[in-house]
Amino acid sequence: MRRVPTEEDIQKDQPVKKGETALCAVCGAELEMDQESHEYLCPVCDSEETE
């Protein structure tokens, strides 16, 4: 699991919205809405954490 500073972890939880699209604050990738939890998930950052 990748260790991240607390500051980076907090920023990741606050998506940047550009128009109608939510972007990851860490890597800039387009966020996807999780159907169960209704939270935004980053396909790039979250996939790195699960490996």
PyMOL Python script that loads the backbone (N, CA, C, O; Angstrom):
from pymol import cmd

cmd.read_pdbstr("""\
ATOM      1  N   MET A   1       0.837  -1.183   0.000  1.00  0.00           N
ATOM      2  CA  MET A   1       0.000   0.000   0.000  1.00  0.00           C
ATOM      3  C   MET A   1       0.886   1.252   0.000  1.00  0.00           C
ATOM      4  O   MET A   1       1.911   1.303   0.680  1.00  0.00           O
ATOM      5  N   ARG A   2       0.485   2.223  -0.749  1.00  0.00           N
ATOM      6  CA  ARG A   2       1.236   3.463  -0.890  1.00  0.00           C
ATOM      7  C   ARG A   2       0.952   4.381   0.299  1.00  0.00           C
ATOM      8  O   ARG A   2      -0.208   4.605   0.646  1.00  0.00           O
ATOM      9  N   ARG A   3       1.996   4.908   0.921  1.00  0.00           N
ATOM     10  CA  ARG A   3       1.819   5.858   2.025  1.00  0.00           C
ATOM     11  C   ARG A   3       1.735   7.265   1.446  1.00  0.00           C
ATOM     12  O   ARG A   3       2.529   7.640   0.584  1.00  0.00           O
ATOM     13  N   VAL A   4       0.779   8.027   1.922  1.00  0.00           N
ATOM     14  CA  VAL A   4       0.619   9.402   1.458  1.00  0.00           C
ATOM     15  C   VAL A   4       0.600  10.327   2.658  1.00  0.00           C
ATOM     16  O   VAL A   4       0.117   9.953   3.726  1.00  0.00           O
ATOM     17  N   PRO A   5       1.121  11.528   2.490  1.00  0.00           N
ATOM     18  CA  PRO A   5       1.034  12.493   3.585  1.00  0.00           C
ATOM     19  C   PRO A   5      -0.429  12.834   3.875  1.00  0.00           C
ATOM     20  O   PRO A   5      -1.278  12.759   2.988  1.00  0.00           O
ATOM     21  N   THR A   6      -0.708  13.203   5.098  1.00  0.00           N
ATOM     22  CA  THR A   6      -2.071  13.532   5.506  1.00  0.00           C
ATOM     23  C   THR A   6      -2.651  14.639   4.636  1.00  0.00           C
ATOM     24  O   THR A   6      -3.828  14.600   4.280  1.00  0.00           O
ATOM     25  N   GLU A   7      -1.837  15.614   4.297  1.00  0.00           N
ATOM     26  CA  GLU A   7      -2.286  16.740   3.476  1.00  0.00           C
ATOM     27  C   GLU A   7      -2.776  16.257   2.107  1.00  0.00           C
ATOM     28  O   GLU A   7      -3.818  16.705   1.629  1.00  0.00           O
ATOM     29  N   GLU A   8      -2.033  15.352   1.483  1.00  0.00           N
ATOM     30  CA  GLU A   8      -2.425  14.811   0.177  1.00  0.00           C
ATOM     31  C   GLU A   8      -3.697  13.985   0.306  1.00  0.00           C
ATOM     32  O   GLU A   8      -4.553  14.030  -0.578  1.00  0.00           O
ATOM     33  N   ASP A   9      -3.833  13.238   1.387  1.00  0.00           N
ATOM     34  CA  ASP A   9      -5.017  12.415   1.608  1.00  0.00           C
ATOM     35  C   ASP A   9      -6.262  13.289   1.759  1.00  0.00           C
ATOM     36  O   ASP A   9      -7.324  12.941   1.242  1.00  0.00           O
ATOM     37  N   ILE A  10      -6.147  14.407   2.453  1.00  0.00           N
ATOM     38  CA  ILE A  10      -7.272  15.321   2.640  1.00  0.00           C
ATOM     39  C   ILE A  10      -7.668  15.938   1.301  1.00  0.00           C
ATOM     40  O   ILE A  10      -8.857  16.030   0.999  1.00  0.00           O
ATOM     41  N   GLN A  11      -6.703  16.359   0.501  1.00  0.00           N
ATOM     42  CA  GLN A  11      -6.990  16.968  -0.794  1.00  0.00           C
ATOM     43  C   GLN A  11      -7.683  15.986  -1.721  1.00  0.00           C
ATOM     44  O   GLN A  11      -8.543  16.387  -2.506  1.00  0.00           O
ATOM     45  N   LYS A  12      -7.330  14.714  -1.649  1.00  0.00           N
ATOM     46  CA  LYS A  12      -7.934  13.719  -2.526  1.00  0.00           C
ATOM     47  C   LYS A  12      -9.425  13.578  -2.252  1.00  0.00           C
ATOM     48  O   LYS A  12     -10.196  13.266  -3.160  1.00  0.00           O
ATOM     49  N   ASP A  13      -9.834  13.803  -1.017  1.00  0.00           N
ATOM     50  CA  ASP A  13     -11.235  13.664  -0.644  1.00  0.00           C
ATOM     51  C   ASP A  13     -12.084  14.849  -1.095  1.00  0.00           C
ATOM     52  O   ASP A  13     -13.307  14.819  -0.964  1.00  0.00           O
ATOM     53  N   GLN A  14     -11.444  15.892  -1.624  1.00  0.00           N
ATOM     54  CA  GLN A  14     -12.168  17.069  -2.079  1.00  0.00           C
ATOM     55  C   GLN A  14     -12.004  17.195  -3.590  1.00  0.00           C
ATOM     56  O   GLN A  14     -11.023  17.776  -4.054  1.00  0.00           O
ATOM     57  N   PRO A  15     -12.950  16.659  -4.366  1.00  0.00           N
ATOM     58  CA  PRO A  15     -12.812  16.707  -5.818  1.00  0.00           C
ATOM     59  C   PRO A  15     -12.881  18.124  -6.368  1.00  0.00           C
ATOM     60  O   PRO A  15     -13.597  18.974  -5.840  1.00  0.00           O
ATOM     61  N   VAL A  16     -12.134  18.365  -7.424  1.00  0.00           N
ATOM     62  CA  VAL A  16     -12.149  19.639  -8.118  1.00  0.00           C
ATOM     63  C   VAL A  16     -13.167  19.517  -9.239  1.00  0.00           C
ATOM     64  O   VAL A  16     -13.061  18.617 -10.072  1.00  0.00           O
ATOM     65  N   LYS A  17     -14.151  20.404  -9.273  1.00  0.00           N
ATOM     66  CA  LYS A  17     -15.182  20.317 -10.307  1.00  0.00           C
ATOM     67  C   LYS A  17     -14.882  21.331 -11.400  1.00  0.00           C
ATOM     68  O   LYS A  17     -14.720  22.524 -11.143  1.00  0.00           O
ATOM     69  N   LYS A  18     -14.814  20.827 -12.620  1.00  0.00           N
ATOM     70  CA  LYS A  18     -14.589  21.676 -13.785  1.00  0.00           C
ATOM     71  C   LYS A  18     -15.784  21.466 -14.696  1.00  0.00           C
ATOM     72  O   LYS A  18     -15.888  20.435 -15.359  1.00  0.00           O
ATOM     73  N   GLY A  19     -16.694  22.445 -14.733  1.00  0.00           N
ATOM     74  CA  GLY A  19     -17.938  22.267 -15.473  1.00  0.00           C
ATOM     75  C   GLY A  19     -18.799  21.268 -14.724  1.00  0.00           C
ATOM     76  O   GLY A  19     -19.080  21.464 -13.541  1.00  0.00           O
ATOM     77  N   GLU A  20     -19.219  20.212 -15.379  1.00  0.00           N
ATOM     78  CA  GLU A  20     -20.023  19.157 -14.758  1.00  0.00           C
ATOM     79  C   GLU A  20     -19.178  17.950 -14.387  1.00  0.00           C
ATOM     80  O   GLU A  20     -19.700  16.981 -13.836  1.00  0.00           O
ATOM     81  N   THR A  21     -17.874  17.990 -14.681  1.00  0.00           N
ATOM     82  CA  THR A  21     -16.990  16.854 -14.451  1.00  0.00           C
ATOM     83  C   THR A  21     -16.183  17.055 -13.172  1.00  0.00           C
ATOM     84  O   THR A  21     -15.588  18.115 -12.977  1.00  0.00           O
ATOM     85  N   ALA A  22     -16.158  16.054 -12.306  1.00  0.00           N
ATOM     86  CA  ALA A  22     -15.344  16.104 -11.087  1.00  0.00           C
ATOM     87  C   ALA A  22     -13.982  15.507 -11.400  1.00  0.00           C
ATOM     88  O   ALA A  22     -13.888  14.426 -11.983  1.00  0.00           O
ATOM     89  N   LEU A  23     -12.915  16.222 -11.008  1.00  0.00           N
ATOM     90  CA  LEU A  23     -11.553  15.766 -11.265  1.00  0.00           C
ATOM     91  C   LEU A  23     -10.840  15.485  -9.958  1.00  0.00           C
ATOM     92  O   LEU A  23     -11.096  16.134  -8.943  1.00  0.00           O
ATOM     93  N   CYS A  24      -9.943  14.512  -9.992  1.00  0.00           N
ATOM     94  CA  CYS A  24      -9.140  14.158  -8.816  1.00  0.00           C
ATOM     95  C   CYS A  24      -8.193  15.311  -8.490  1.00  0.00           C
ATOM     96  O   CYS A  24      -7.520  15.827  -9.383  1.00  0.00           O
ATOM     97  N   ALA A  25      -8.134  15.717  -7.232  1.00  0.00           N
ATOM     98  CA  ALA A  25      -7.267  16.810  -6.811  1.00  0.00           C
ATOM     99  C   ALA A  25      -5.801  16.406  -6.819  1.00  0.00           C
ATOM    100  O   ALA A  25      -4.931  17.276  -6.841  1.00  0.00           O
ATOM    101  N   VAL A  26      -5.503  15.113  -6.803  1.00  0.00           N
ATOM    102  CA  VAL A  26      -4.123  14.640  -6.762  1.00  0.00           C
ATOM    103  C   VAL A  26      -3.553  14.470  -8.166  1.00  0.00           C
ATOM    104  O   VAL A  26      -2.495  15.019  -8.474  1.00  0.00           O
ATOM    105  N   CYS A  27      -4.250  13.704  -9.032  1.00  0.00           N
ATOM    106  CA  CYS A  27      -3.686  13.381 -10.339  1.00  0.00           C
ATOM    107  C   CYS A  27      -4.415  14.034 -11.510  1.00  0.00           C
ATOM    108  O   CYS A  27      -3.897  14.034 -12.626  1.00  0.00           O
ATOM    109  N   GLY A  28      -5.605  14.589 -11.283  1.00  0.00           N
ATOM    110  CA  GLY A  28      -6.337  15.267 -12.342  1.00  0.00           C
ATOM    111  C   GLY A  28      -7.209  14.367 -13.200  1.00  0.00           C
ATOM    112  O   GLY A  28      -7.805  14.833 -14.171  1.00  0.00           O
ATOM    113  N   ALA A  29      -7.295  13.092 -12.862  1.00  0.00           N
ATOM    114  CA  ALA A  29      -8.123  12.161 -13.634  1.00  0.00           C
ATOM    115  C   ALA A  29      -9.605  12.408 -13.351  1.00  0.00           C
ATOM    116  O   ALA A  29      -9.964  12.918 -12.290  1.00  0.00           O
ATOM    117  N   GLU A  30     -10.454  12.048 -14.298  1.00  0.00           N
ATOM    118  CA  GLU A  30     -11.894  12.202 -14.127  1.00  0.00           C
ATOM    119  C   GLU A  30     -12.399  11.178 -13.109  1.00  0.00           C
ATOM    120  O   GLU A  30     -12.109   9.988 -13.227  1.00  0.00           O
ATOM    121  N   LEU A  31     -13.153  11.642 -12.110  1.00  0.00           N
ATOM    122  CA  LEU A  31     -13.650  10.765 -11.060  1.00  0.00           C
ATOM    123  C   LEU A  31     -14.905  10.028 -11.499  1.00  0.00           C
ATOM    124  O   LEU A  31     -15.677  10.516 -12.324  1.00  0.00           O
ATOM    125  N   GLU A  32     -15.092   8.845 -10.932  1.00  0.00           N
ATOM    126  CA  GLU A  32     -16.274   8.037 -11.213  1.00  0.00           C
ATOM    127  C   GLU A  32     -17.112   7.957  -9.937  1.00  0.00           C
ATOM    128  O   GLU A  32     -16.568   7.881  -8.836  1.00  0.00           O
ATOM    129  N   MET A  33     -18.432   7.975 -10.092  1.00  0.00           N
ATOM    130  CA  MET A  33     -19.347   7.891  -8.945  1.00  0.00           C
ATOM    131  C   MET A  33     -19.571   6.423  -8.593  1.00  0.00           C
ATOM    132  O   MET A  33     -19.967   5.629  -9.445  1.00  0.00           O
ATOM    133  N   ASP A  34     -19.317   6.066  -7.330  1.00  0.00           N
ATOM    134  CA  ASP A  34     -19.574   4.714  -6.864  1.00  0.00           C
ATOM    135  C   ASP A  34     -21.074   4.553  -6.655  1.00  0.00           C
ATOM    136  O   ASP A  34     -21.697   5.361  -5.965  1.00  0.00           O
ATOM    137  N   GLN A  35     -21.651   3.524  -7.243  1.00  0.00           N
ATOM    138  CA  GLN A  35     -23.098   3.335  -7.199  1.00  0.00           C
ATOM    139  C   GLN A  35     -23.604   2.972  -5.801  1.00  0.00           C
ATOM    140  O   GLN A  35     -24.733   3.314  -5.450  1.00  0.00           O
ATOM    141  N   GLU A  36     -22.792   2.292  -5.005  1.00  0.00           N
ATOM    142  CA  GLU A  36     -23.226   1.869  -3.673  1.00  0.00           C
ATOM    143  C   GLU A  36     -23.074   2.972  -2.633  1.00  0.00           C
ATOM    144  O   GLU A  36     -24.011   3.256  -1.887  1.00  0.00           O
ATOM    145  N   SER A  37     -21.899   3.596  -2.580  1.00  0.00           N
ATOM    146  CA  SER A  37     -21.645   4.592  -1.547  1.00  0.00           C
ATOM    147  C   SER A  37     -21.932   6.019  -2.000  1.00  0.00           C
ATOM    148  O   SER A  37     -21.961   6.934  -1.177  1.00  0.00           O
ATOM    149  N   HIS A  38     -22.145   6.220  -3.298  1.00  0.00           N
ATOM    150  CA  HIS A  38     -22.402   7.542  -3.878  1.00  0.00           C
ATOM    151  C   HIS A  38     -21.261   8.513  -3.592  1.00  0.00           C
ATOM    152  O   HIS A  38     -21.482   9.706  -3.383  1.00  0.00           O
ATOM    153  N   GLU A  39     -20.031   7.982  -3.585  1.00  0.00           N
ATOM    154  CA  GLU A  39     -18.840   8.804  -3.409  1.00  0.00           C
ATOM    155  C   GLU A  39     -18.054   8.791  -4.710  1.00  0.00           C
ATOM    156  O   GLU A  39     -18.137   7.849  -5.499  1.00  0.00           O
ATOM    157  N   TYR A  40     -17.284   9.863  -4.919  1.00  0.00           N
ATOM    158  CA  TYR A  40     -16.418   9.903  -6.086  1.00  0.00           C
ATOM    159  C   TYR A  40     -15.181   9.055  -5.838  1.00  0.00           C
ATOM    160  O   TYR A  40     -14.579   9.124  -4.767  1.00  0.00           O
ATOM    161  N   LEU A  41     -14.800   8.250  -6.835  1.00  0.00           N
ATOM    162  CA  LEU A  41     -13.606   7.422  -6.751  1.00  0.00           C
ATOM    163  C   LEU A  41     -12.702   7.745  -7.934  1.00  0.00           C
ATOM    164  O   LEU A  41     -13.178   7.913  -9.057  1.00  0.00           O
ATOM    165  N   CYS A  42     -11.418   7.831  -7.686  1.00  0.00           N
ATOM    166  CA  CYS A  42     -10.449   8.076  -8.757  1.00  0.00           C
ATOM    167  C   CYS A  42      -9.974   6.720  -9.285  1.00  0.00           C
ATOM    168  O   CYS A  42      -9.450   5.912  -8.518  1.00  0.00           O
ATOM    169  N   PRO A  43     -10.150   6.458 -10.589  1.00  0.00           N
ATOM    170  CA  PRO A  43      -9.715   5.178 -11.141  1.00  0.00           C
ATOM    171  C   PRO A  43      -8.199   5.006 -11.118  1.00  0.00           C
ATOM    172  O   PRO A  43      -7.709   3.877 -11.148  1.00  0.00           O
ATOM    173  N   VAL A  44      -7.452   6.101 -11.067  1.00  0.00           N
ATOM    174  CA  VAL A  44      -5.986   6.030 -11.063  1.00  0.00           C
ATOM    175  C   VAL A  44      -5.456   5.864  -9.641  1.00  0.00           C
ATOM    176  O   VAL A  44      -4.757   4.893  -9.351  1.00  0.00           O
ATOM    177  N   CYS A  45      -5.777   6.783  -8.770  1.00  0.00           N
ATOM    178  CA  CYS A  45      -5.250   6.757  -7.390  1.00  0.00           C
ATOM    179  C   CYS A  45      -5.787   5.577  -6.589  1.00  0.00           C
ATOM    180  O   CYS A  45      -5.027   4.928  -5.870  1.00  0.00           O
ATOM    181  N   ASP A  46      -7.079   5.289  -6.700  1.00  0.00           N
ATOM    182  CA  ASP A  46      -7.673   4.207  -5.925  1.00  0.00           C
ATOM    183  C   ASP A  46      -7.185   2.847  -6.391  1.00  0.00           C
ATOM    184  O   ASP A  46      -7.092   1.925  -5.580  1.00  0.00           O
ATOM    185  N   SER A  47      -6.868   2.689  -7.678  1.00  0.00           N
ATOM    186  CA  SER A  47      -6.356   1.403  -8.152  1.00  0.00           C
ATOM    187  C   SER A  47      -4.936   1.180  -7.659  1.00  0.00           C
ATOM    188  O   SER A  47      -4.538   0.036  -7.441  1.00  0.00           O
ATOM    189  N   GLU A  48      -4.147   2.264  -7.473  1.00  0.00           N
ATOM    190  CA  GLU A  48      -2.791   2.141  -6.932  1.00  0.00           C
ATOM    191  C   GLU A  48      -2.829   1.702  -5.486  1.00  0.00           C
ATOM    192  O   GLU A  48      -1.950   0.962  -5.045  1.00  0.00           O
ATOM    193  N   GLU A  49      -3.828   2.142  -4.735  1.00  0.00           N
ATOM    194  CA  GLU A  49      -3.933   1.807  -3.318  1.00  0.00           C
ATOM    195  C   GLU A  49      -4.310   0.349  -3.102  1.00  0.00           C
ATOM    196  O   GLU A  49      -3.923  -0.242  -2.094  1.00  0.00           O
ATOM    197  N   THR A  50      -5.057  -0.243  -4.030  1.00  0.00           N
ATOM    198  CA  THR A  50      -5.506  -1.622  -3.844  1.00  0.00           C
ATOM    199  C   THR A  50      -4.436  -2.630  -4.219  1.00  0.00           C
ATOM    200  O   THR A  50      -4.557  -3.804  -3.870  1.00  0.00           O
ATOM    201  N   GLU A  51      -3.405  -2.212  -4.912  1.00  0.00           N
ATOM    202  CA  GLU A  51      -2.336  -3.144  -5.318  1.00  0.00           C
ATOM    203  C   GLU A  51      -1.375  -3.413  -4.196  1.00  0.00           C
ATOM    204  O   GLU A  51      -0.421  -4.172  -4.368  1.00  0.00           O
TER     205      GLU A  51
END
""", "prot")
cmd.dss("prot")
cmd.show_as("cartoon", "prot")
cmd.util.cbc("prot")
cmd.orient("prot")
